[in-house]
Amino acid sequence: MRLKSPRIEPVDMDRLDEEQQTVLAPLTNPDNMVGGGKVLNIFRTLAHAPKGLAAFLGWGSYILSRRNSLPPREREIVILRTGWLCRSGYEFAQHTRIGKLCGLSDDEVARIKRGPDAEGWTPLERAMLRACDELVTDHHVSDATWDDLSELGTKGRVDLVMTVGQYTQVSMMLNSFGVQLEEGDMADPDLTPS
């Protein structure tokens, strides 16, 4: 967490205007993958710009869906590494929980923080982590890493870059707006403000 308190308070669910009600309504569905029917602080914060939130939800639903060719576990490795590199405590907490639901172990989450040179990654996982590092720091995947990602195919490479881009943007918003953790989420001690 970059900030100890929000710069933008999440909207009060009991005081929504019509546009906010419309954009947040689908998130109250208990079958919703993100939040399970609870409207998360990120969405309550972004609801200050309802049309922007609607567009954001459309794009985000692609990244978190089966239309994204990255398998869920690998997608979560990419999201967690991106959130870690962006120093986004909220994102890292949310996707630690989601990543574990997708098959990541506590040890793997800890290794994601150490990056592509940590022991135990497959060659493809190492390449995916390295691609995250390159995209976040240089906004470009090197030729060597691109070649190492060949197992993903063209669509997989596209989806990896789009996933890193989406979660870099998400991390920027979370960090800048001061979105606070959800009740019950644990902050990573390495990502908490001093």
C-alpha positions in Angstrom: 0.0 0.0 0.0 1.4 3.4 -1.0 -1.1 5.4 1.1 -2.5 4.8 4.5 -5.8 6.3 3.6 -7.8 6.9 0.4 -7.3 10.1 -1.6 -10.7 9.3 -3.2 -13.2 7.8 -0.9 -15.2 4.8 -2.4 -18.8 5.8 -3.2 -21.4 5.1 -0.5 -23.5 2.2 -1.8 -26.6 3.7 -0.1 -26.1 7.0 -2.0 -25.5 6.1 -5.6 -26.8 8.1 -8.5 -28.5 6.4 -11.4 -25.3 5.9 -13.5 -23.4 4.5 -10.5 -26.3 2.1 -9.7 -26.3 0.9 -13.3 -22.6 0.3 -13.6 -22.2 -1.4 -10.2 -25.3 -3.6 -10.4 -23.6 -6.5 -12.2 -20.9 -6.6 -9.5 -23.5 -7.3 -6.8 -24.2 -10.8 -8.4 -22.9 -13.5 -5.9 -21.6 -15.5 -8.9 -19.3 -12.6 -9.9 -15.7 -13.9 -10.0 -14.2 -10.7 -8.6 -15.8 -10.0 -5.2 -18.4 -12.7 -5.2 -21.3 -10.1 -4.9 -19.4 -7.6 -2.7 -18.6 -4.5 -4.6 -14.9 -4.1 -4.0 -13.2 -0.8 -3.0 -11.6 -0.5 -6.4 -14.9 -0.4 -8.2 -16.6 1.8 -5.6 -13.7 4.3 -6.1 -13.8 4.1 -9.9 -17.6 4.6 -9.8 -16.9 8.3 -9.4 -16.4 8.1 -13.2 -19.2 5.6 -14.1 -18.7 5.7 -17.9 -14.9 5.1 -17.4 -15.7 2.3 -15.0 -18.0 0.6 -17.5 -15.3 0.7 -20.2 -12.7 -0.5 -17.6 -14.9 -3.5 -16.6 -15.4 -4.5 -20.3 -11.6 -4.7 -20.8 -10.9 -6.3 -17.5 -13.5 -9.0 -18.1 -11.5 -10.0 -21.2 -8.2 -10.3 -19.2 -9.8 -12.4 -16.5 -11.9 -14.6 -18.8 -11.2 -17.8 -20.8 -10.9 -15.6 -23.9 -7.4 -14.7 -22.5 -5.3 -17.6 -23.8 -3.1 -17.6 -20.7 -4.3 -20.4 -18.4 -5.6 -19.0 -15.1 -2.5 -20.0 -13.0 -0.1 -18.5 -15.5 -2.3 -15.4 -15.9 -2.1 -14.9 -12.1 1.7 -15.3 -12.1 1.8 -12.4 -14.6 -0.7 -10.3 -12.7 1.1 -10.8 -9.4 4.5 -10.0 -10.8 3.1 -6.9 -12.4 1.4 -5.8 -9.2 4.6 -6.5 -7.2 6.8 -4.5 -9.7 4.3 -1.6 -9.5 4.4 -1.8 -5.7 0.6 -2.2 -5.5 -0.3 -3.6 -2.2 -4.0 -3.8 -3.0 -3.4 -5.6 -6.3 -0.9 -8.0 -4.7 -3.3 -8.9 -1.9 -6.3 -9.4 -4.2 -4.5 -11.6 -6.7 -2.6 -13.6 -4.0 -6.1 -14.8 -3.0 -7.2 -15.3 -6.6 -3.9 -16.9 -7.6 -4.3 -19.5 -4.8 -7.7 -20.3 -6.1 -6.1 -20.9 -9.5 -3.5 -23.3 -8.1 -0.6 -21.1 -6.9 1.1 -22.2 -3.7 2.4 -19.9 -0.9 6.0 -20.8 -2.0 5.2 -19.7 -5.6 3.7 -16.4 -4.5 6.9 -15.8 -2.5 9.0 -16.7 -5.5 7.0 -14.3 -7.7 8.3 -11.5 -5.5 11.9 -12.7 -6.2 11.3 -12.8 -9.9 12.5 -14.9 -12.9 15.8 -15.8 -11.3 14.3 -17.6 -8.3 14.8 -21.3 -8.3 11.9 -23.6 -9.3 10.4 -21.9 -12.4 9.9 -23.8 -15.6 11.6 -22.1 -18.6 8.2 -20.7 -19.8 7.3 -19.4 -16.3 10.8 -17.8 -16.1 10.2 -16.2 -19.5 6.8 -14.9 -18.5 8.2 -13.3 -15.4 11.1 -11.8 -17.3 8.6 -10.3 -19.8 6.8 -8.7 -16.9 10.0 -7.2 -15.7 10.9 -5.9 -19.1 7.5 -4.5 -19.8 7.2 -2.7 -16.5 10.7 -1.2 -16.6 11.3 -0.7 -20.3 7.9 -1.1 -21.9 9.3 -3.5 -24.4 9.9 -7.3 -24.5 13.5 -8.1 -25.6 14.1 -10.4 -28.6 15.6 -13.1 -26.3 12.5 -13.1 -24.0 10.1 -13.0 -27.0 11.8 -16.1 -28.4 11.6 -17.8 -24.9 7.8 -17.1 -25.0 7.3 -19.0 -28.3 5.4 -21.8 -26.5 2.6 -19.3 -25.9 2.1 -18.7 -29.7 1.1 -15.4 -31.1 -2.2 -14.9 -29.2 -0.5 -16.0 -26.0 2.2 -13.4 -26.4 -0.4 -10.7 -27.2 -2.5 -11.7 -24.2 0.6 -11.6 -21.9 1.5 -8.1 -23.0 -2.1 -7.0 -22.7 -2.4 -8.5 -19.2 0.8 -6.7 -18.0 -0.6 -3.5 -19.6 -4.0 -3.8 -17.9 -2.5 -4.5 -14.4 0.1 -1.8 -14.8 -2.8 0.6 -15.3 -4.8 -0.9 -12.5 -1.8 -0.6 -10.2 -1.3 3.1 -11.1 -4.9 3.8 -10.2 -4.9 1.9 -7.0 -1.6 3.5 -5.9 -2.6 7.0 -6.9 -6.2 6.9 -5.5 -5.1 5.3 -2.3 -7.6 2.4 -2.6 -7.5 0.5 0.7 -7.5 -3.3 1.2 -10.8 -5.1 1.4 -11.8 -6.3 4.9 -10.1 -9.6 5.6 -7.3 -9.1 3.0 -3.8 -9.2 4.4 -1.2 -6.7 3.2 2.1 -8.0 2.2 4.6 -6.5 4.7 6.9 -5.5 1.9 4.2 -3.4 0.3 2.9 -1.4 3.3 3.6 2.3 3.9 6.0 3.1 6.7 
